[in-house]
Amino acid sequence: MEPDLTEAINREKSTKVRRAFLALALPACLGLSACMGGGSSAVSALSLDETTTASIVRLSAESEIMSDETYIRDLVGGLSEQELSVTQPWSNSLTGSAGVISSVKIVTDGARTCRLFETTRHSFDGVALLNGQACRRPDGGWDLVSLDRPNG
C-alpha cells in the first residue's frame, strides 16, 4: 500500500499548526505566570498594593482644619471696609471645604483691631457653624485668635 499524498500533506499541516500554537501559547503562559509570581498563592495576587508615592501627601484631620483656618483668616483679614457688610463665600481647593463668612464686626481689643465673624464650614464630615475672631498684628498681618462652634 502506497502512502496517500493527501494524508501526508494534512499530517504535515497539522504538525505545523501544533508547533505554531505551542510557539504562541508558551510565551503567553510564561508571561501570565510572571504576573502571578509575586506571591505564593492566588490570594496574595489579590492583596492591596501598599506602595505610596511622594507626589501624594495625605492630610491629617488636624492639618486639614488648620489649612481651612489659615484660609479663613486670610480672607477675613483681607476684606475691605465695604466688603465687611457683604457675605463672603470661601472655598479651599486643598481640602475641598467651603463655606460663607458673614456678620463681620470690627472691635478693638486694647490696642489691636479685631474682626468678629461667623462662618459655615461644609466638609466631608458635615456642616458646621463657627464663630471666629481675627486680630491684626503690629506688623500688619492677621492672627486667627478663635474659631469655635457657638455655645448653646
Backbone as a ProteinNet text record, in pm:
[ID]
protein_1_A
[PRIMARY]
MEPDLTEAINREKSTKVRRAFLALALPACLGLSACMGGGSSAVSALSLDETTTASIVRLSAESEIMSDETYIRDLVGGLSEQELSVTQPWSNSLTGSAGVISSVKIVTDGARTCRLFETTRHSFDGVALLNGQACRRPDGGWDLVSLDRPNG
[TERTIARY]
81.1	0	87.2	59.5	138.4	82.1	171	121.8	42.5	-65.1	-151.6	-90.7	-75.4	-11.7	-95.1	-225.4	-313.4	-302.4	-293.4	-281.2	-149.2	-44.3	86.7	86	22.7	16.3	-65	-177.5	-261.3	-187.1	-109	-30.6	74.8	137.4	239.9	176.5	59.4	-11.3	-49.9	-99	-139.8	-20.4	93.1	215.1	257.5	247.3	282.8	188.6	58.5	-39.7	-10.2	20.4	53.2	177.9	279	403.3	377.2	295.3	263.9	184.7	90.6	13.1	104	193.5	286.6	380.3	421	511	442.3	310.9	237.2	191.6	153.6	98.6	206.5	324.6	430.8	470.1	498.6	531.4	414.9	291.2	175.7	163.7	182.8	176	287.8	407.9	519.2	494	438	408	302	200	95.2	146.5	235.3	287.3	375.2	439.1	519.4	430.4	307.9	214.7	171	160	114.6	231.5	353.1	469	507.3	445.3	483.4	445.1	347.3	302.5	305.7	276.8	283.6	150.1	44.1	-85.6	-169.5	-283	-374.1	-431.1	-444.6	-497.5	-400.2	-269.9	-172.3	-170.7	-209	-214.7	-328.6	-430.1	-544.2	-526	-413.6	-392.5	-369.4	-385.9	-374.3	-228.5	-197.9	-62.5	-43.8	46.1	67.8	169.2	210.4	308.8	252.8	330.9	291.4	392.9	349.7	440.3	458	564.7	592.7	505.4	438.8	359	222.9	182.6	52.9	77.6	35	52.7	-82.6	-91.7	-216.6	-224.5	-334.8	-352.5	-416.8	-366.9	-435.3	-556.6	-648.9	-767.6	-727.3	-625.9	-582.4	-519.5	-435.5	-373.4	-476	-582.6	-688.2	-762	-795.5	-864.6	-773.6	-645.2	-551.3	-544.7	-550.8	-547.3	-671.1	-789.1	-911.3	-903.1	-848.6	-834.2	-745.7	-638	-547.8	-619.4	-695.7	-768.9	-871.8	-946.2	-1048	-982.3	-872.7	-800.8	-758	-699.9	-652.4	-768	-881.1	-995.3	-1054.1	-1075.7	-1133.2	-1038.5	-909.8	-812.8	-800.7	-827.2	-812.5	-936.2	-1045.1	-1168	-1153.5	-1202.5	-1204.1	-1322.2	-1325.9	-1435.9	-1571.6	-1579.7	-1706.2	-1747.3	-1651.5	-1681.2	-1723.9	-1702.2	-1735.8	-1885	-1968.7	-2113	-2174.9	-2095.4	-2146.3	-2098	-2187.3	-2144.2	-2036.6	-1937.8	-1823.9	-1811.9	-1838.5	-1819.2	-1670.3	-1634.6	-1496	-1493.8	-1385.6	-1367.8	-1219.6	-1183.3	-1044.2	-1023.4	-957.1	-938.3	-845.3	-761.1	-670.1	-745.3	-844.6	-917.6	-1055.4	-1106.7	-1241	-1349.6	-1310.9	-1407.9	-1452.2	-1571.1	-1623.7	-1717.8	-1753.7	-1845.7	-1876.8	-1943.5	-1979.4	-1947.7	-1870.8	-1838.6	-1942.7	-1997.1	-2098.9	-2085.8	-2164.4	-2172.7	-2036.1	-1956.7	-1824.1	-1840.7	-1786.8	-1793	-1653.2	-1622.4	-1491.6	-1501.7	-1408.1	-1399.8	-1254	-1233.1	-1096.3	-1072.8	-961.8	-922.7	-793.4	-807.6	-690.3	-637.7	-514	-451.8	-469.8	-522.4	-533.2	-677.5	-688.2	-818	-848	-969.5	-1010.1	-1137.5	-1161.9	-1283.9	-1353.1	-1474	-1556.2	-1641.6	-1660.1	-1736.3	-1797.8	-1891	-1949.1	-1913.8	-1897.3	-1876.2	-1934.9	-1972.8	-2010.4	-1890.5	-1883.2	-1777.3	-1843	-1847	-1902.9	-1783.8	-1774.4	-1662.3	-1710.8	-1619	-1655.5	-1721.1	-1694.5	-1751.2	-1878	-1931.9	-2058.5	-2051.3	-2157	-2167.9	-2159.1	-2082.3	-2067.7	-2083.6	-2140.3	-2146.2	-2038.5	-1953	-1840.8	-1840.4	-1799.7	-1775	-1624.8	-1577.9	-1434.4	-1395.4	-1267.4	-1209.8	-1070.4	-1047.9	-916.5	-869.2	-744.7	-691.8	-565.4	-550.6	-435.8	-313.1	-200.7	-72	-8	88.9	159	227	266	332.6	233.3	102	0.4	-65.4	-7.1	-66.9	-182.6	-245.7	-361.2	-337.4	-388	-388.1	-532.1	-555.6	-687.4	-684.3	-751.4	-749.3	-841.9	-957.7	-1050.3	-1134.4	-1174	-1267.2	-1333	-1448.5	-1513.8	-1662.2	-1721.9	-1867.1	-1931.7	-2042.9	-2109.9	-2161.8	-2162.6	-2216.2	-2367.8	-2425.9	-2571.8	-2633.2
-115	0	123.8	208.7	330.6	439.9	523.9	633.6	731.4	775	869.7	1008.8	1075.2	1208.1	1309.9	1304.2	1397.9	1380.8	1255.5	1228.3	1280.9	1266.9	1316.2	1469.2	1536.8	1683.5	1730.5	1663.9	1700.2	1680.2	1569.9	1544.9	1653.1	1694.2	1799.6	1932.2	1965.3	2087.7	2083.1	1967.5	1951.3	1970.8	1921.6	1936.7	2083	2152.7	2295	2378.1	2344.5	2416.9	2395.5	2270.1	2242.9	2318.6	2322.4	2393.9	2544.7	2599.4	2742.1	2773.9	2685	2705.8	2704.6	2607.6	2598.8	2720	2765.3	2881.3	3007.7	3018.9	3134.2	3113	2992.2	2965.3	2967.8	2918.6	2912.5	3050.8	3150	3283.3	3345.8	3322.3	3377.3	3317.8	3188.1	3122.7	3171.9	3186.3	3236.1	3379.7	3460.8	3599.1	3607.6	3525.7	3525.8	3473	3375.3	3323.4	3426.8	3515	3620.9	3719.1	3743.5	3832.1	3773.9	3644	3578.6	3539.4	3553.3	3505.6	3589.5	3704.9	3791.9	3735.9	3649.9	3595.5	3445.4	3384.2	3239.6	3174.1	3254.9	3196.5	3295.7	3247.7	3335.3	3443.1	3414.8	3512	3628.3	3598.5	3707	3796.6	3743.6	3825.8	3926.1	3898.7	3987.5	4088	4083	4172.6	4315.5	4408.8	4551	4591.9	4672	4723.3	4842	4830.3	4933	5038.9	5039.1	5133.9	5275.5	5367.3	5507.8	5587.3	5702.3	5787.3	5919.1	5985.8	6114.9	6225.9	6200.5	6306.6	6323.8	6228.2	6236.4	6253.4	6366	6392.3	6378.7	6285.9	6263	6360.9	6436.6	6532.7	6465.3	6497.2	6450.7	6541.1	6497.3	6578.2	6711.8	6711.7	6835.7	6931.2	6881.5	6970.3	7022.9	6944.2	6991.7	7108.3	7096.7	7205.2	7327.1	7305.2	7416.7	7487.8	7412.4	7472.9	7558.5	7509.6	7588.3	7712.4	7698.2	7813.3	7920.3	7877.7	7971.9	8042.8	7968	8025.2	8127.4	8091.7	8181.2	8306.8	8289.5	8404.1	8502.2	8450.5	8537.9	8610.6	8542.4	8605.8	8715.6	8685	8784.3	8903.1	8878.5	8986.9	9072	9014.5	9087.7	9162	9154.4	9222.7	9374.2	9446.3	9593.2	9637.2	9764.2	9817	9792.2	9804.3	9785	9637	9547.6	9404.8	9345.1	9417	9363.2	9337.4	9414.4	9400.3	9299.9	9243.9	9150.9	9009.6	8910	8772.2	8734	8661	8624.5	8472	8415.8	8271.1	8238.6	8123.1	8077.3	7929.6	7891.7	7754.3	7722	7617.3	7575.9	7454	7473.1	7362.7	7255	7288.1	7189.8	7085.6	7128.7	7036.5	7000.4	7077.1	7053	7115.6	7186.1	7251.5	7384	7427.8	7555.7	7610.4	7736.6	7797.7	7941.3	8011.2	8150.8	8227.3	8335.1	8422.7	8533	8559.4	8663.3	8730.8	8835.9	8907.9	8953.7	9013	9061.6	9194.7	9201.6	9323.8	9360.9	9489.9	9538.1	9573.4	9523.6	9557.1	9588.4	9665	9691.5	9616.3	9549.1	9471.2	9533.9	9632.7	9706.6	9791.9	9767.8	9847.3	9784.8	9664.9	9599.4	9595.7	9592.3	9585.1	9439.4	9397.6	9260.1	9258.9	9147.1	9126.8	9001.5	9018.3	8905.1	8864.1	8735.6	8689.7	8553.4	8516.8	8382.8	8321.8	8191.3	8122.3	7982.9	7933	7792.5	7718.8	7590.9	7506	7377.4	7359.3	7239.8	7152.6	7034.2	6946	6802.1	6709.5	6568.3	6517.1	6581.8	6534.3	6608.8	6691.8	6757.8	6908.8	6974	7119.6	7171.2	7278	7336.3	7487	7545	7689.6	7725.9	7821.9	7859.3	8009.1	8047.5	8188	8207.1	8316.8	8339.4	8480.3	8495.1	8626.2	8629.5	8728.6	8751.9	8890.2	8899.8	9027.3	9064.2	9195.6	9247.4	9252.3	9205	9211.1	9346.7	9386	9513.6	9523.3	9407.1	9410.3	9418.1	9422.1	9434.7	9304.5	9192	9061.8	9033.4	8920.1	8882.8	8749.7	8738.6	8613.8	8569.1	8440.2	8385.5	8348.5	8429.1	8411.4	8297.4	8286.9	8177.5	8142.1	8017.6	7967.1	7845.5	7866.4	7760.4	7752.6	7639.4	7623.7	7712	7775.5	7860.7	7777	7835.1	7766.3	7766	7656.1	7652.6	7563.8
0	0	0	-92	-108.4	-18.7	39.2	121.8	37.5	95.2	27.4	41.6	-70.2	-71.2	5.2	-5	64.3	214.6	259.8	402.3	455.9	382.6	424.3	433.8	340	341.7	462.5	489.6	604.2	735.7	746.7	867	886.3	779.4	786.1	827.7	772.7	810.6	957.5	1003.1	1141.9	1235.3	1199.7	1280.2	1283.9	1170.9	1166.3	1253.2	1250	1330.4	1478.4	1518.3	1658.5	1701.4	1618.9	1651.9	1664.1	1573.1	1578.4	1705.2	1739.9	1861.7	1984.4	1991.2	2103.3	2106.9	1988.3	1981.6	2034.3	2016	2067.4	2211.4	2246.2	2378.6	2487	2458	2558.2	2609.9	2523.5	2577.1	2653.7	2607.9	2678.2	2817.6	2829.2	2960.8	3051.8	2998.4	3078.9	3124.1	3035.4	3070.5	3179.6	3170.6	3272.7	3405.5	3401.5	3527.4	3596.7	3520.4	3581.4	3656.1	3606.4	3675.3	3808.2	3814.9	3937.5	4026.5	3979.3	4052.8	4171.9	4193.6	4304	4439.3	4446.4	4574.1	4569.8	4683.2	4689.8	4657.5	4642.3	4611.1	4530.9	4484.6	4410.8	4502	4631.1	4726.5	4742.1	4743.8	4757.8	4634.8	4519.6	4399.5	4407.4	4488.1	4503	4616.5	4686.8	4800.5	4754.1	4845.8	4818.6	4806.2	4707.1	4689.2	4783.4	4878.6	4980.4	4936.6	4812.5	4763.9	4769.5	4823.4	4824.7	4745.5	4697.7	4622.1	4693.9	4660.8	4724.9	4668.6	4557.5	4496.2	4561.8	4644.1	4710.3	4859.2	4911.7	5054.1	5121.5	5213.4	5284.1	5401.6	5410.4	5518.3	5638.2	5755.8	5875.8	5897.3	5981.2	6008	6068.5	6155.6	6220.1	6119.1	6029.1	5930.6	5831.9	5804.3	5714.8	5778.3	5906.6	5975.6	5982.9	6010.6	6016.8	5881.4	5773.9	5642	5618.6	5661.2	5648.4	5736.3	5856.3	5945.4	5881.6	5820.3	5753.9	5639.5	5562.7	5450.4	5498.2	5603.2	5658.7	5715.7	5789.7	5847.6	5739.6	5632	5524.7	5456.2	5439.7	5375.5	5463.8	5591.8	5683.6	5697.5	5709.9	5723.1	5598.8	5483.3	5357.5	5312.2	5388.6	5348.1	5361.7	5262.9	5270.4	5356.6	5391.4	5474	5407.5	5275.5	5203.5	5203.3	5202	5194.6	5328.5	5437	5569.4	5586.1	5520.6	5537.8	5440.2	5349.2	5248.5	5282.5	5267.9	5292.2	5191	5237.8	5154.7	5145.2	5028.2	5013.7	5009.1	5059.9	5051.5	5012.8	4950.9	4907.2	4909.6	4979.4	4990.2	4901.3	4789.3	4694.2	4748.7	4843.7	4901.7	4983.1	5061.3	5148.2	5094.6	5000	4948.9	5034.8	5140	5228	5168.2	5209.1	5161.6	5267.6	5252.8	5346.8	5308.7	5400.9	5380.1	5508.4	5494.2	5607.2	5610.3	5730.4	5743.8	5880.3	5898.8	6026.8	6077	5990.7	6031.6	6104.1	6225.6	6305.9	6350.3	6346.4	6391.7	6539.3	6618.6	6761	6792.8	6898.1	6943	7072.4	7076.7	7193.1	7246.3	7332.1	7378.3	7264.9	7227	7121.1	6983.2	6975.8	6845.1	6794.8	6663	6597.6	6564.3	6594.8	6568.2	6484.8	6420.9	6344.2	6396.3	6446.6	6488.1	6368.3	6348.4	6231.7	6258.3	6172.1	6168.3	6033	6031.9	5904.7	5913	5798.6	5788.4	5732.4	5760.6	5703.5	5656.7	5525.1	5463.6	5424.9	5484.5	5453.2	5449.8	5430.2	5421.2	5548.9	5662.1	5788.2	5828.5	5740.6	5769	5756.9	5806	5801.5	5944.3	5964.6	6098	6089.7	6193.4	6209	6310.2	6275.4	6361.1	6386.3	6506.3	6540.7	6546	6487.1	6484.2	6520.5	6551.4	6579.3	6519.2	6432.9	6373.6	6417.2	6464	6513.6	6436.8	6414.1	6339.4	6429.9	6376.6	6446	6421.6	6502.7	6481.2	6344.3	6287.3	6156.2	6040.4	6069.9	5965.4	5926.1	5966.9	5937.6	6032.2	6013	6094.1	6163.3	6286.9	6362.8	6381.4	6365.7	6396.3	6544.4	6626.3	6770.9	6812.1	6746.9	6780	6658.2	6654.1	6552.6	6613.6	6675.2	6753	6720.3	6757.3	6746.3	6853.3	6820.9	6920.8	7037.7	7155.6	7274.2	7267.5	7311.4	7320	7227
[MASK]
++++++++++++++++++++++++++++++++++++++++++++++++++++++++++++++++++++++++++++++++++++++++++++++++++++++++++++++++++++++++++++++++++++++++++++++++++++++++

